[in-house]
């Protein structure tokens, strides 16, 4: 538990740092406008950014946690009353990814950037059979393997088609994440979890308030949801 708290604390500090840098950049950009040119600068800012997506919230299918759970082999602990697993049968992987992102203006036409946070959780049940050394019999039971992936990154979006109620774009996300795989015996298959890249790249589109992205992201190969 302390390890999770330690990693989540690092994510929180990273968020504060990014927001602080973004705020300082916005103040610097506003203070550097030459006298008498406020009308021109205002029109440029509106043209570049006033109609862009500011917030997006959605779900993702696939991704890091899903892949790790699918490939995980259940490891029932060997102790004085149990032996090795003889046979096991896996159920389908369940779970999803959640994403929340914020985008802001830049000085480049059609380019926005900001911050994205993501969380993925997937699990699967395993019917397994093992030999019990204590009773000398074969025992059937059910186990569970789960994976948690959290991360935070910087999305960079280039919108190449922009209309009043629709847009198409390329987006890359680059950041830092944490992942772990555990079973129902609280055994970590990654030695207590590990740091990992968070993000990826995709091509996406938005119609009205709905968006969808297809590509490779740690929080899903297909991501969809609402954008405001």
Secondary structure, 3 states (H helix, E strand, C coil): CHHHHHHHHHHHHHHHHHHHHHHHHHHHHHHCCCCCCHHHHHHHHHHHHCCCCCEEEEEEECCHHHHHHHHCCCCCCCCCCCCCEEEEEECCCEEEEEEEEEEEECCCCCEEEEEEEEEEEEEEEEEEEEEECCCCEEEEEEEEEEEEEEEEEEEEEEEEEECCCEEEEEEEEEEEEEEEEEECCCCECCCCCEEEEEEEEEEEEEECCEEEEEEEECCCCEEEEEEC
